[in-house]
Amino acid sequence: QTVVTQEPSLTVSPGGTVTLTCASSTGAVTSAYCPAWFQQKPGQAPRALIYDTSNTHSWTPARFSGSLLGGKAALTLSGVQPEDEAEYHCLLYYGAARVFGGGTKLTVL
Amino acid sequence: DVQLVESGGGLVKPGGSLRLSCSASGFTFNNAWMSWVRQAPGWGLEWVGRIKSESDGGTTDYAAPVKDRFTISRDDSKNTLFLQMNSLKTEDTAVYYCTTDGGYNGSPWGFQHWGQGTLVAVSS
């Protein structure tokens, strides 16, 4: 069974920069996996941030960006704000199947 | 505005069945591929399965843990998505979300809109 792995937790200071990654048990993540990223705050449904590796939605703050980095999908937050504290989930597409990562809890401290 | 509203969750015994519904509005439902995603308490998101639009064949795909137990269907005349869950196990306990699924991998429509979720608890 395919496993998608994210850092369980990360901590960043306000105004800082942090990169979250998303790895596949099948090997290097490429654009063919169309990585997507979601933000989820406690008690809320997930909110889409990034689709197809690096494309943002109209509501995605400019400080969020997606890329491929060292064989993984990556989500970078530049100039982190206190309201960015949340769980972040990545999603990879494997043909007809979709697989989410385990999520990264981002603490802004 | 796009709205997805799930219903049908509740407490069920192991081995039992439950049918979830998702009422959609604000978009052309019959053209949309739709997915179900679940989240066990304190855990990450897990894709459950997807149904294509009828015009694309209406076919379904499922994650391995639910294949042969869960069935996704749709009633385009009522803008409603369903998830029939049979042979439920304790590990199926989760909040179940319905969400839009793009017509192709990487579509901006994919997982763009989510319902508020409905809780399914499987316990004796």
Boltz contact constraints between the chains, C-beta under 6 A:
constraints:
  - contact:
      token1: [A, 1]
      token2: [B, 64]
      max_distance: 6.0
  - contact:
      token1: [A, 34]
      token2: [B, 105]
      max_distance: 6.0
  - contact:
      token1: [A, 34]
      token2: [B, 106]
      max_distance: 6.0
  - contact:
      token1: [A, 45]
      token2: [B, 114]
      max_distance: 6.0
  - contact:
      token1: [A, 45]
      token2: [B, 116]
      max_distance: 6.0
  - contact:
      token1: [A, 46]
      token2: [B, 114]
      max_distance: 6.0
  - contact:
      token1: [A, 48]
      token2: [B, 111]
      max_distance: 6.0
  - contact:
      token1: [A, 48]
      token2: [B, 112]
      max_distance: 6.0
  - contact:
      token1: [A, 51]
      token2: [B, 108]
      max_distance: 6.0
  - contact:
      token1: [A, 52]
      token2: [B, 106]
      max_distance: 6.0
  - contact:
      token1: [A, 89]
      token2: [B, 45]
      max_distance: 6.0
  - contact:
      token1: [A, 93]
      token2: [B, 105]
      max_distance: 6.0
  - contact:
      token1: [A, 96]
      token2: [B, 61]
      max_distance: 6.0
  - contact:
      token1: [A, 98]
      token2: [B, 47]
      max_distance: 6.0
  - contact:
      token1: [A, 100]
      token2: [B, 44]
      max_distance: 6.0
  - contact:
      token1: [A, 100]
      token2: [B, 45]
      max_distance: 6.0
  - contact:
      token1: [A, 102]
      token2: [B, 44]
      max_distance: 6.0
  - contact:
      token1: [A, 103]
      token2: [B, 44]
      max_distance: 6.0
